[in-house]
Amino acid sequence: MEGTIWYVLTGTRGGENRIRILQAVDERPRNANQLADDLELDYKTVRHHLDVLTDNDILEKSGEDYGAVYLPTDRVRQHWDTVAEIFQRVD
């Protein structure tokens, strides 16, 4: 899982936005529209990054459709020290 976290957040184009999204939902769960507004990103861009993060088991959604909120998975929480290290390096 640690390799996946490093790859998704730092090893690919768009990693910076995925880090911002992960930081935001760690602060408080949000839906895609709230994330787009709060992070001043295009909604389609946010949807793309949410798909990448959920496909890699970093985020999970709670609820259905438009209002679904996203939050870190239990699996990524088990490796939160890696996530924190990435956050620190980016800041």
SVG drawing of the C-alpha trace seen along z (x, -y; Angstrom):
<svg xmlns="http://www.w3.org/2000/svg" viewBox="-27 -29 37 31">
<polyline fill="none" stroke="black" stroke-width="0.4" points="0.0,0.0 2.8,-2.4 4.1,-2.1 0.6,-2.9 0.3,-5.9 3.7,-7.3 2.9,-6.6 -0.6,-8.1 0.4,-11.2 3.9,-12.0 4.7,-9.8 2.1,-10.9 0.9,-14.0 -1.9,-15.5 -0.4,-14.3 -0.4,-17.8 -4.2,-18.1 -4.7,-14.6 -2.7,-15.6 -4.9,-18.7 -8.0,-16.6 -6.8,-14.1 -5.9,-16.9 -9.3,-18.5 -11.3,-15.3 -9.0,-14.4 -10.0,-17.8 -13.7,-17.0 -15.6,-14.7 -16.9,-16.6 -18.6,-15.8 -17.1,-16.5 -18.9,-19.9 -17.7,-21.1 -14.1,-20.0 -14.2,-21.9 -15.5,-25.0 -13.2,-24.8 -10.0,-24.0 -10.9,-26.3 -10.6,-23.4 -12.8,-22.5 -15.5,-19.9 -14.5,-17.5 -10.9,-17.7 -12.0,-16.9 -14.1,-14.0 -11.1,-12.5 -8.9,-12.7 -11.6,-11.3 -11.8,-8.3 -8.0,-7.8 -8.0,-8.0 -11.0,-5.6 -9.6,-3.2 -6.4,-3.0 -8.2,-2.5 -7.1,-5.8 -10.5,-7.4 -14.0,-5.8 -17.3,-7.4 -20.2,-7.4 -23.5,-7.8 -24.7,-7.7 -24.7,-10.0 -24.2,-13.7 -24.2,-14.1 -21.8,-11.3 -19.0,-12.5 -15.4,-11.2 -13.2,-10.2 -9.9,-8.3 -10.2,-4.5 -9.3,-2.5 -6.5,-0.9 -4.8,-4.3 -5.3,-5.3 -3.1,-2.3 -0.4,-3.9 -1.1,-7.5 2.5,-8.1 3.4,-7.7 0.7,-10.2 1.9,-12.6 5.4,-12.4 4.2,-13.2 2.1,-16.1 5.2,-17.5 7.5,-17.2 5.0,-19.0 4.4,-21.9"/>
</svg>
